[in-house]
Amino acid sequence: MKNNALRALTEGGIMVAAATALSYLKLFELPQGGSVCIGMLPIFLYCVRWGLKDGLLCSLAYGILQLIFDGAYAWGWTSMLLDYVVAFSVLGFAGLFARQKYGVFAGTVVGCLLRFIVHFISGVTIYRIYEPVELFNTTFANPYLYSAAYNGSYVAIDMALCLVIFALLYKPMKKYFLAQDLAQ
């Protein structure tokens, strides 16, 4: 038991470091924050291996590092809290699907949907100051539509990238996705 706790902590540190490094490999970045990258990939893998409690802690650490190192595009402490700490912490809910067959796919979808919801709330409550704004050659005057389009544009692509990569890796790494390599 003690050995597994040390392994979970060590693996969590490695996954947070890998996620932080991968977050710098951005395919594109939006002007008011948000980017397409595969930084969440190691976090989801960790969550489906170790479960909800450890997954939430790992995701929280990743969110704090994103706040510190990503340039923290934010409008005050509420934006920092929502767009970094909370938005990345909810990725840990992928741990609800720990050790389940194909749990990494369900966990990725749930984690990304929860992240989108947090960013959506932030967009509606904090970033509505940009209204009306042009995005993707469309003028948005409604903060709900703007927030959904803006945040959905990168979170949906992040989710799709993670799902495709997990699909490619699932068969060769199945024992790791199902945590079969861990001592019980």
FENZI-V970565 format. One record per residue. N is the residue number from 0. SS is DSSP state (H for helix, E for strand, C for the rest). OMEGA is omega in whole degrees, -180 to 180 (none if undefined). D_LAST is the distance of its C-alpha to the last C-alpha in Angstrom with 2 decimals. Layout:
BEGIN
<<N & SS & OMEGA & D_LAST> <N & SS & OMEGA & D_LAST>>
END
This chain:
BEGIN
<<0 & C & -180 & 8.03> <1 & H & 179 & 11.38> <2 & H & 179 & 10.52> <3 & H & 178 & 8.52> <4 & H & 178 & 11.66> <5 & H & 179 & 13.91> <6 & H & 179 & 12.47> <7 & H & 180 & 12.87> <8 & H & -180 & 16.32> <9 & H & 179 & 17.34> <10 & H & 177 & 16.41> <11 & H & 178 & 18.17> <12 & H & 179 & 21.21> <13 & H & -178 & 21.43> <14 & H & 177 & 21.24> <15 & H & 178 & 23.85> <16 & H & 179 & 26.02> <17 & H & 180 & 25.81> <18 & H & 179 & 26.62> <19 & H & 178 & 29.50> <20 & H & 180 & 30.85> <21 & H & -180 & 30.69> <22 & C & 176 & 32.50> <23 & C & 178 & 35.52> <24 & C & -174 & 35.86> <25 & C & 176 & 37.72> <26 & C & 169 & 39.38> <27 & E & -177 & 41.73> <28 & E & 179 & 42.15> <29 & C & -173 & 44.01> <30 & C & -180 & 46.79> <31 & C & 180 & 45.39> <32 & C & -176 & 41.82> <33 & C & -179 & 39.07> <34 & E & 176 & 38.34> <35 & E & 178 & 36.73> <36 & C & -179 & 33.91> <37 & C & -179 & 30.34> <38 & C & -178 & 29.00> <39 & C & -175 & 26.62> <40 & H & -180 & 24.76> <41 & H & 180 & 22.21> <42 & H & 179 & 21.76> <43 & H & 178 & 20.95> <44 & H & 179 & 18.45> <45 & H & -177 & 16.68> <46 & H & -178 & 16.94> <47 & H & 175 & 15.45> <48 & H & -169 & 12.39> <49 & H & 175 & 11.85> <50 & C & -171 & 13.78> <51 & H & -175 & 17.08> <52 & H & 179 & 17.19> <53 & H & 179 & 16.17> <54 & H & 178 & 18.13> <55 & H & 179 & 21.18> <56 & H & 178 & 21.20> <57 & H & 180 & 21.00> <58 & H & 177 & 23.69> <59 & H & 178 & 25.83> <60 & H & 178 & 25.85> <61 & H & 179 & 26.88> <62 & H & 179 & 29.58> <63 & H & 178 & 30.99> <64 & H & 176 & 31.22> <65 & H & 178 & 32.92> <66 & H & -177 & 35.38> <67 & H & -170 & 36.14> <68 & H & -174 & 36.36> <69 & C & 180 & 37.37> <70 & C & 175 & 40.80> <71 & C & 173 & 40.04> <72 & C & -173 & 42.54> <73 & C & 176 & 43.01> <74 & C & 177 & 45.76> <75 & C & -174 & 44.92> <76 & H & -180 & 41.94> <77 & H & 178 & 41.22> <78 & H & 177 & 40.96> <79 & H & -179 & 38.69> <80 & H & -177 & 36.44> <81 & H & -171 & 36.35> <82 & H & 180 & 36.49> <83 & H & -173 & 34.01> <84 & H & -177 & 31.83> <85 & H & -176 & 31.39> <86 & H & 179 & 31.71> <87 & H & 178 & 28.88> <88 & H & -178 & 26.68> <89 & H & 175 & 26.63> <90 & H & 180 & 24.88> <91 & H & 178 & 21.70> <92 & H & 171 & 22.09> <93 & H & 178 & 20.69> <94 & H & 175 & 17.33> <95 & H & -177 & 18.34> <96 & H & -177 & 17.49> <97 & C & 174 & 13.99> <98 & C & 177 & 12.05> <99 & C & 177 & 15.23> <100 & C & -177 & 17.40> <101 & C & 179 & 20.14> <102 & H & -180 & 18.76> <103 & H & 180 & 19.93> <104 & H & 178 & 23.44> <105 & H & 179 & 23.51> <106 & H & 178 & 21.97> <107 & H & 180 & 24.61> <108 & H & -180 & 27.37> <109 & H & 179 & 26.45> <110 & H & -180 & 26.05> <111 & H & 178 & 29.36> <112 & H & 178 & 31.17> <113 & H & 177 & 30.28> <114 & H & 178 & 31.38> <115 & H & -179 & 34.57> <116 & H & 179 & 35.26> <117 & H & 178 & 35.09> <118 & H & 178 & 37.34> <119 & H & 179 & 39.60> <120 & H & 178 & 40.09> <121 & H & -180 & 40.84> <122 & H & -179 & 43.31> <123 & H & -175 & 45.09> <124 & H & -174 & 45.36> <125 & C & -172 & 45.72> <126 & H & 178 & 46.81> <127 & H & 178 & 49.44> <128 & H & 180 & 51.95> <129 & H & -177 & 52.17> <130 & C & -21 & 53.68> <131 & C & -176 & 55.48> <132 & E & 177 & 53.84> <133 & E & 179 & 53.88> <134 & E & -180 & 50.62> <135 & C & 180 & 50.47> <136 & C & 178 & 54.26> <137 & E & 178 & 53.99> <138 & E & -180 & 55.29> <139 & E & 175 & 53.05> <140 & C & -180 & 54.69> <141 & C & -177 & 51.96> <142 & H & 180 & 49.07> <143 & H & 178 & 46.63> <144 & H & 179 & 47.48> <145 & H & -179 & 47.56> <146 & H & 179 & 44.14> <147 & H & -179 & 42.62> <148 & H & -177 & 44.29> <149 & H & -176 & 43.61> <150 & H & 178 & 39.94> <151 & H & -177 & 39.19> <152 & H & -179 & 40.76> <153 & H & 179 & 38.10> <154 & H & 179 & 34.98> <155 & H & 179 & 35.50> <156 & H & 176 & 35.91> <157 & H & -179 & 32.82> <158 & H & -180 & 30.81> <159 & H & 178 & 32.44> <160 & H & 179 & 31.76> <161 & H & -179 & 28.04> <162 & H & 179 & 27.83> <163 & H & -179 & 29.83> <164 & H & 177 & 27.80> <165 & H & 178 & 24.48> <166 & H & 179 & 26.24> <167 & H & -177 & 27.25> <168 & H & -170 & 23.84> <169 & H & -176 & 21.73> <170 & C & -179 & 22.16> <171 & C & -177 & 21.70> <172 & C & -174 & 18.73> <173 & H & -177 & 17.05> <174 & H & 177 & 13.64> <175 & H & 176 & 13.79> <176 & H & -179 & 15.16> <177 & C & 179 & 12.42> <178 & C & 180 & 9.67> <179 & C & 179 & 8.78> <180 & C & -178 & 9.11> <181 & C & 176 & 6.22> <182 & C & -178 & 3.78> <183 & C & none & 0.00>>
END
